Amino acid sequence: LLSGAAVLAAVAVLHVRDPHASGSYGFCPWLALTGTYCPACGGLRAVHDLSHGDVGAALSSNLLVVALVLPALVVGWMVWTRSRWPGRPVGSRVGLPFPGQQTAWAAAAVVLAFWVVRNLPFGSWLAP
């Protein structure tokens, strides 16, 4: 319950304080150093937009975060919470479901491809 409350508090802060305003949460060090977008650029804006119910704007801010990262985090958190729920026999508690090596490599490849394509002229629609 505490981890869920912490996530809700973070989303509430993002809901109230708009990351679309330049400098409202600082700056992306990668963008400042290289002038290119990292895979996470636009992630705070995407969560802000989702908290306001604007799925289209969230997808426009960061497609990767909305389509893959957030759903994976939510499912992982639900599985972890259910495995830790009070009253369950101790032997039935399991840790987080870690993906296999192939899944981890595939996820890394998707993130890398997203990172490269969003910084190319034909992938500019993926930029935040």
C-alpha positions in Angstrom: 0.0 0.0 0.0 2.9 2.4 0.7 4.4 1.9 -2.7 1.0 2.5 -4.3 0.6 5.7 -2.3 4.0 6.9 -3.3 3.2 6.4 -7.0 -0.2 8.1 -6.6 1.5 11.1 -4.8 4.0 11.4 -7.7 1.2 11.3 -10.3 -0.7 13.9 -8.2 2.4 16.2 -8.3 2.6 15.7 -12.1 -1.1 16.3 -12.4 -0.9 19.7 -10.6 2.5 21.0 -11.8 2.6 21.0 -15.6 5.9 19.6 -17.1 5.0 21.2 -20.4 6.2 24.5 -19.0 9.9 24.9 -19.8 12.2 24.2 -16.8 9.3 23.2 -14.4 11.2 20.0 -13.5 14.7 21.0 -14.5 16.2 19.7 -17.8 17.2 16.5 -19.5 21.0 16.2 -19.2 21.2 14.1 -22.3 19.3 16.7 -24.4 21.4 19.5 -22.9 24.7 17.7 -23.7 23.9 16.3 -27.2 20.8 18.2 -28.5 19.1 14.8 -29.1 16.2 13.3 -27.3 16.7 10.3 -24.9 14.1 7.5 -24.7 12.6 9.1 -21.6 12.3 12.6 -22.9 8.6 13.5 -22.8 7.8 10.8 -20.1 6.8 13.3 -17.4 4.6 15.1 -20.0 3.0 11.8 -21.0 2.1 11.0 -17.4 0.8 14.5 -16.9 -1.4 14.2 -20.0 -2.6 10.7 -18.9 -3.6 12.1 -15.5 -5.7 14.6 -17.3 -7.3 11.9 -19.5 -5.6 13.1 -22.7 -4.3 9.9 -24.2 -3.5 11.4 -27.6 -1.3 14.1 -26.1 0.4 11.4 -23.9 1.1 9.3 -26.9 2.5 12.3 -28.7 4.8 13.2 -25.7 6.4 9.7 -25.5 4.9 6.7 -27.3 7.3 4.3 -25.7 6.4 5.3 -22.1 2.7 5.1 -22.7 2.5 2.0 -24.9 5.2 -0.2 -23.2 6.8 1.2 -20.0 3.8 2.2 -18.0 1.7 -0.9 -18.8 4.7 -3.1 -17.8 5.2 -1.2 -14.6 1.5 -1.4 -13.7 1.4 -5.2 -14.3 4.7 -5.8 -12.4 3.4 -3.7 -9.5 0.1 -5.6 -9.4 1.8 -8.9 -9.4 4.2 -7.8 -6.7 1.5 -6.4 -4.6 -0.7 -9.5 -4.9 2.3 -11.7 -3.9 2.9 -9.6 -0.8 -0.7 -9.3 0.3 -1.2 -10.1 4.0 -2.8 -13.4 4.8 -1.1 -15.3 2.0 0.9 -18.3 3.1 4.6 -17.4 3.3 5.6 -20.2 0.8 3.2 -18.8 -1.8 4.9 -15.4 -1.9 6.9 -14.9 -5.1 9.1 -12.0 -6.2 8.6 -9.8 -9.2 8.3 -11.7 -12.5 11.6 -11.0 -14.2 11.5 -11.4 -18.0 13.7 -14.0 -19.6 17.0 -13.0 -21.2 15.4 -12.9 -24.7 12.7 -10.6 -23.5 15.2 -8.3 -21.9 17.3 -8.2 -25.0 14.2 -7.5 -27.1 13.1 -4.7 -24.8 16.6 -3.2 -25.0 16.5 -3.4 -28.8 13.1 -1.6 -28.9 14.3 1.2 -26.6 17.5 1.6 -28.6 15.5 1.7 -31.9 13.0 4.2 -30.5 16.0 6.3 -29.3 17.6 6.4 -32.7 14.5 6.8 -34.8 13.0 9.7 -32.8 16.2 11.7 -33.5 16.1 11.1 -37.3 14.2 13.3 -39.7 11.7 10.7 -40.7 11.0 9.9 -37.0 10.5 13.4 -35.9 6.8 12.6 -35.2 8.2 10.5 -32.2 10.0 13.5 -30.7 8.3 15.2 -27.7 
